[in-house]
Amino acid sequence: MIYLIVKFKTKKLEKILSNDRLLQKEFGKLSVNIKRRMSEFLAAPNLSYITHKPPPRRHKLSGYPNRFAVDISKNFRIEFESTSEKLLDPIDIVEIIIVKIGDYH
């Protein structure tokens, strides 16, 4: 089975998300939910496997042609993009780039 390919916008973000100690240091209690969402990404064959219902609540971000987000907490999100601007249907998206983790409100 082929799984979702997860890449990172920066080396720093990749390092933080790949190291439990750094993740805990950077995000504190949120690190548990971040790890949960990352596990969901890595276990999904395509983006349609990440549900649009809570708790992940995958949703498209307006103002960006190919950017989505999933919830970590009430205010924090993992923002990511499809690697192809042509592929916007979640079932077609098999590769994403994690752009940032934060509060975009």
Residue frames as a rotation matrix with the C-alpha (Angstrom) as fourth column:
MET 1
0.579 0.816 0.000 0.00
0.816 -0.579 0.000 0.00
0.000 0.000 -1.000 0.00
ILE 2
-0.404 -0.662 0.632 1.22
0.637 -0.699 -0.324 3.50
0.656 0.272 0.704 -0.84
TYR 3
0.194 0.418 -0.887 0.98
0.941 -0.337 0.047 6.11
-0.279 -0.844 -0.459 1.89
LEU 4
0.958 0.215 0.191 0.75
0.249 -0.951 -0.181 9.89
0.143 0.221 -0.965 1.86
ILE 5
-0.027 -0.997 0.069 4.17
0.891 -0.055 -0.450 11.45
0.453 0.050 0.890 1.28
VAL 6
0.907 0.311 -0.284 4.86
0.418 -0.747 0.517 14.15
-0.051 -0.588 -0.807 3.87
LYS 7
-0.110 -0.925 0.365 7.51
0.811 -0.295 -0.505 16.80
0.574 0.240 0.783 3.22
PHE 8
0.356 0.146 -0.923 8.40
0.804 -0.552 0.223 19.97
-0.476 -0.821 -0.314 5.13
LYS 9
0.926 0.049 0.374 8.78
0.258 -0.806 -0.533 23.58
0.275 0.590 -0.759 4.04
THR 10
0.426 -0.814 0.395 11.87
-0.776 -0.553 -0.303 24.10
0.465 -0.178 -0.867 6.22
LYS 11
-0.185 -0.611 -0.769 14.58
0.066 0.774 -0.630 21.88
0.981 -0.167 -0.103 7.69
LYS 12
-0.865 -0.120 0.487 13.85
-0.432 -0.312 -0.846 23.41
0.253 -0.942 0.218 11.11
LEU 13
0.060 0.976 0.209 10.20
-0.998 0.066 -0.021 22.33
-0.034 -0.207 0.978 10.95
GLU 14
0.462 0.033 -0.886 11.23
-0.355 0.923 -0.151 18.84
0.813 0.384 0.438 9.83
LYS 15
-0.581 -0.778 -0.238 13.70
-0.018 0.305 -0.952 18.59
0.814 -0.549 -0.192 12.71
ILE 16
-0.675 0.392 0.625 11.12
-0.738 -0.329 -0.590 19.67
-0.025 -0.859 0.511 15.30
LEU 17
0.353 0.933 -0.067 8.43
-0.935 0.352 -0.034 17.32
-0.008 0.075 0.997 14.00
SER 18
0.426 -0.273 -0.863 10.87
-0.238 0.886 -0.398 14.41
0.873 0.375 0.313 13.84
ASN 19
-0.632 -0.713 -0.304 12.16
0.200 0.229 -0.953 14.72
0.749 -0.663 -0.002 17.40
ASP 20
0.281 0.839 -0.466 9.85
0.691 0.160 0.705 14.17
0.666 -0.520 -0.535 20.39
ARG 21
-0.092 -0.394 -0.914 12.04
0.938 -0.342 0.053 16.22
-0.334 -0.853 0.401 22.73
LEU 22
-0.959 -0.284 0.000 12.18
0.260 -0.880 0.397 19.22
-0.113 0.380 0.918 20.40
LEU 23
-0.402 0.895 0.195 8.45
0.280 -0.083 0.957 18.92
0.872 0.439 -0.217 19.70
GLN 24
0.331 0.484 -0.810 7.67
0.900 0.097 0.425 18.96
0.284 -0.870 -0.403 23.43
LYS 25
-0.440 -0.602 -0.667 10.02
0.758 -0.647 0.084 21.90
-0.482 -0.468 0.741 23.99
GLU 26
-0.978 0.009 0.209 8.50
0.138 -0.727 0.673 23.94
0.158 0.686 0.710 21.13
PHE 27
-0.431 0.899 0.075 4.78
-0.299 -0.220 0.929 23.14
0.852 0.378 0.363 21.62
GLY 28
-0.728 0.113 0.677 4.34
-0.681 -0.003 -0.732 21.81
-0.081 -0.994 0.079 25.17
LYS 29
-0.380 0.669 0.639 0.98
-0.175 0.627 -0.759 20.10
-0.908 -0.400 -0.121 25.71
LEU 30
0.488 0.577 -0.655 0.06
-0.721 -0.157 -0.675 20.57
-0.492 0.802 0.339 22.06
SER 31
-0.467 -0.794 -0.390 2.80
-0.880 0.371 0.297 18.12
-0.090 0.482 -0.872 21.09
VAL 32
-0.607 0.305 0.734 0.52
-0.009 0.921 -0.390 15.15
-0.795 -0.244 -0.556 21.84
ASN 33
0.488 0.871 0.054 -2.08
0.113 -0.002 -0.994 16.27
-0.866 0.490 -0.100 19.30
ILE 34
0.323 -0.470 -0.822 0.60
-0.902 -0.416 -0.116 17.26
-0.287 0.779 -0.558 16.78
LYS 35
-0.752 -0.624 0.212 2.07
-0.560 0.775 0.294 13.74
-0.348 0.102 -0.932 16.97
ARG 36
-0.213 0.774 0.596 -1.44
0.226 0.632 -0.741 12.31
-0.951 -0.023 -0.310 16.56
ARG 37
0.704 0.492 -0.512 -2.09
-0.318 -0.426 -0.847 14.35
-0.634 0.760 -0.144 13.40
MET 38
-0.088 -0.822 -0.563 1.34
-0.983 -0.020 0.182 13.47
-0.161 0.570 -0.806 11.98
SER 39
-0.747 -0.126 0.652 0.61
-0.180 0.984 -0.016 9.77
-0.640 -0.129 -0.758 12.59
GLU 40
0.293 0.932 0.215 -2.71
0.165 0.172 -0.971 10.16
-0.942 0.320 -0.104 10.78
PHE 41
0.520 -0.188 -0.833 -0.91
-0.783 -0.494 -0.377 11.72
-0.341 0.849 -0.404 7.80
LEU 42
-0.466 -0.870 -0.161 1.67
-0.872 0.421 0.250 8.94
-0.150 0.257 -0.955 7.67
ALA 43
-0.668 0.285 0.688 -1.01
0.053 0.940 -0.337 6.20
-0.742 -0.189 -0.643 7.84
ALA 44
0.363 0.899 -0.246 -3.26
-0.150 -0.204 -0.967 7.65
-0.919 0.389 0.061 5.12
PRO 45
-0.089 -0.350 0.933 -3.01
0.839 0.478 0.259 6.53
-0.537 0.805 0.251 1.48
ASN 46
-0.468 -0.025 0.883 -4.30
0.610 -0.733 0.303 9.94
0.639 0.680 0.358 0.36
LEU 47
-0.959 -0.014 0.282 -5.69
-0.154 -0.811 -0.564 13.11
0.236 -0.585 0.776 1.90
SER 48
-0.111 0.993 -0.026 -9.30
-0.555 -0.040 0.831 11.91
0.825 0.107 0.556 1.75
TYR 49
0.045 0.066 -0.997 -8.49
0.562 0.823 0.080 9.56
0.826 -0.564 0.000 4.65
ILE 50
-0.901 -0.246 -0.358 -8.03
0.434 -0.542 -0.720 12.60
-0.017 -0.804 0.595 6.91
THR 51
-0.122 0.992 0.041 -11.62
0.989 0.117 0.094 13.37
0.089 0.052 -0.995 7.83
HIS 52
-0.518 0.066 0.853 -13.24
0.159 -0.972 0.172 16.76
0.840 0.225 0.493 7.51
LYS 53
0.657 0.754 -0.002 -15.05
0.070 -0.058 0.996 16.05
0.750 -0.655 -0.091 10.80
PRO 54
0.200 -0.589 0.783 -13.52
-0.916 -0.396 -0.064 16.86
0.348 -0.704 -0.619 14.21
PRO 55
0.629 -0.450 -0.634 -11.06
0.316 -0.597 0.737 16.22
-0.711 -0.664 -0.234 15.73
PRO 56
-0.386 -0.876 0.291 -8.77
0.773 -0.135 0.620 16.54
-0.504 0.464 0.729 12.69
ARG 57
0.557 0.740 -0.377 -11.30
0.383 -0.631 -0.675 18.65
-0.737 0.231 -0.635 10.76
ARG 58
-0.562 -0.718 0.409 -9.38
0.677 -0.116 0.727 18.88
-0.475 0.686 0.551 7.49
HIS 59
0.607 0.773 -0.184 -10.38
0.520 -0.561 -0.644 22.08
-0.601 0.295 -0.743 5.72
LYS 60
0.063 -0.494 0.867 -9.33
0.932 -0.282 -0.228 24.18
0.357 0.822 0.443 2.75
LEU 61
-0.195 -0.196 -0.961 -7.92
0.619 -0.784 0.034 27.62
-0.761 -0.588 0.274 3.54
SER 62
0.768 0.505 0.394 -9.40
0.628 -0.473 -0.618 30.48
-0.126 0.722 -0.681 1.58
GLY 63
0.844 -0.438 -0.310 -6.99
-0.448 -0.893 0.043 32.84
-0.296 0.103 -0.950 -0.13
TYR 64
-0.327 -0.936 0.132 -4.50
-0.691 0.332 0.642 30.07
-0.644 0.119 -0.755 -0.94
PRO 65
0.031 0.409 -0.912 -4.88
-0.966 0.245 0.077 27.96
0.255 0.879 0.402 -4.08
ASN 66
0.230 -0.001 -0.973 -3.73
-0.179 0.983 -0.043 24.65
0.956 0.184 0.226 -2.62
ARG 67
-0.779 -0.562 0.278 -3.48
-0.330 -0.009 -0.944 25.05
0.533 -0.827 -0.179 1.18
PHE 68
0.342 0.817 -0.464 -5.32
0.086 0.465 0.881 23.02
0.936 -0.341 0.089 3.80
ALA 69
-0.504 -0.478 0.719 -5.23
-0.719 -0.229 -0.656 22.75
0.478 -0.848 -0.229 7.59
VAL 70
0.111 0.525 -0.844 -6.09
0.388 0.759 0.523 20.29
0.915 -0.385 -0.120 10.34
ASP 71
0.628 0.242 0.740 -6.88
-0.498 -0.607 0.620 21.18
0.599 -0.757 -0.261 13.93
ILE 72
-0.476 -0.726 -0.495 -4.48
0.184 0.468 -0.864 20.63
0.860 -0.503 -0.089 16.79
SER 73
-0.679 0.354 -0.643 -6.50
0.651 -0.115 -0.750 22.56
-0.340 -0.928 -0.153 19.38
LYS 74
0.367 0.900 -0.236 -9.20
0.696 -0.434 -0.572 25.20
-0.617 0.046 -0.786 19.38
ASN 75
0.762 -0.085 -0.642 -6.84
-0.276 -0.939 -0.203 27.81
-0.585 0.332 -0.740 17.88
PHE 76
-0.203 -0.967 -0.157 -3.80
-0.659 0.017 0.752 25.92
-0.724 0.256 -0.640 16.57
ARG 77
0.884 0.468 0.003 -3.56
-0.270 0.516 -0.813 24.22
-0.382 0.718 0.582 13.17
ILE 78
-0.288 -0.867 0.407 -1.11
0.275 0.332 0.902 22.32
-0.917 0.372 0.143 11.04
GLU 79
0.585 0.411 -0.699 -1.11
-0.508 -0.486 -0.711 24.09
-0.632 0.772 -0.076 7.67
PHE 80
-0.368 -0.682 0.633 -0.05
0.179 0.616 0.767 22.11
-0.913 0.395 -0.104 4.62
GLU 81
0.088 0.305 -0.948 -0.16
-0.848 -0.477 -0.232 22.30
-0.523 0.824 0.216 0.85
SER 82
0.808 0.109 0.579 -0.67
0.253 0.824 -0.508 19.86
-0.532 0.557 0.638 -1.96
THR 83
-0.240 -0.968 -0.070 2.51
0.256 -0.132 0.957 19.59
-0.936 0.212 0.280 -3.99
SER 84
-0.795 0.044 0.605 0.45
0.603 -0.055 0.796 20.13
0.068 0.998 0.017 -7.12
GLU 85
-0.772 0.526 -0.357 -1.82
-0.356 -0.823 -0.442 23.13
-0.526 -0.214 0.823 -7.64
LYS 86
-0.546 0.568 -0.616 -3.82
-0.658 0.164 0.735 21.04
0.518 0.807 0.284 -10.11
LEU 87
-0.393 0.365 -0.844 -4.75
0.410 0.891 0.194 18.43
0.823 -0.270 -0.500 -7.51
LEU 88
-0.691 0.204 0.693 -7.31
-0.603 -0.691 -0.398 19.90
0.398 -0.694 0.601 -5.13
ASP 89
0.527 0.824 -0.208 -9.61
-0.574 0.526 0.628 16.91
0.627 -0.212 0.750 -4.63
PRO 90
0.229 -0.479 0.847 -8.42
-0.935 0.135 0.329 15.18
-0.272 -0.867 -0.417 -1.40
ILE 91
0.776 0.088 0.625 -8.62
-0.045 0.995 -0.085 11.73
-0.629 0.037 0.776 -2.97
ASP 92
0.865 -0.454 0.214 -6.05
0.285 0.092 -0.954 12.78
0.414 0.886 0.209 -5.60
ILE 93
0.473 -0.702 0.533 -3.58
-0.731 -0.650 -0.207 14.31
0.491 -0.292 -0.821 -3.13
VAL 94
0.876 -0.238 -0.419 -0.85
0.345 0.917 0.202 11.81
0.336 -0.322 0.885 -2.23
GLU 95
-0.208 -0.963 -0.168 1.95
0.917 -0.132 -0.377 14.25
0.341 -0.233 0.911 -1.38
ILE 96
0.851 0.496 0.175 1.84
0.383 -0.813 0.439 17.23
0.360 -0.306 -0.881 0.98
ILE 97
-0.361 -0.910 0.202 4.23
0.462 -0.363 -0.809 19.84
0.810 -0.199 0.552 2.35
ILE 98
0.406 0.403 -0.820 3.82
0.913 -0.213 0.347 20.89
-0.035 -0.890 -0.455 5.99
VAL 99
0.193 -0.261 0.946 4.07
0.411 -0.854 -0.320 24.68
0.891 0.450 -0.057 5.85
LYS 100
-0.664 -0.412 0.624 3.64
-0.368 -0.547 -0.752 25.74
0.651 -0.729 0.211 9.49
ILE 101
-0.139 0.595 -0.791 2.07
0.835 0.500 0.229 25.05
0.532 -0.629 -0.567 12.83
GLY 102
-0.964 -0.219 -0.148 0.36
0.265 -0.794 -0.547 27.90
0.002 -0.567 0.824 14.57
ASP 103
-0.089 0.930 -0.357 -2.65
0.678 -0.206 -0.706 30.08
-0.730 -0.304 -0.612 15.16
TYR 104
-0.786 -0.229 0.575 -3.75
0.609 -0.452 0.652 31.79
0.111 0.862 0.495 11.96
HIS 105
0.309 0.950 0.035 -6.70
0.901 -0.304 0.308 33.63
0.303 -0.064 -0.951 13.54
